[in-house]
């Protein structure tokens, strides 16, 4: 695997499954920032199921945004 940047199409859905857990916060923040700049006002974040760790991480990030 490589640590080179990957370009993600900015749409109204972001599936977080392909990302490592330690990348979720940064990927989500960057995605939402660019989505807002492009005029998207709603983005669906797919964080998966399980014991809720990623959901909690995403919700924690969202609470810090205005």
ABEGO torsion letter per residue (X at the ends): XBABBBBBBBBABBBAAABBAAAAAAAAAAAAAAAAAAGBABBBBBAEBEAGAAAAAAAAAAAABX
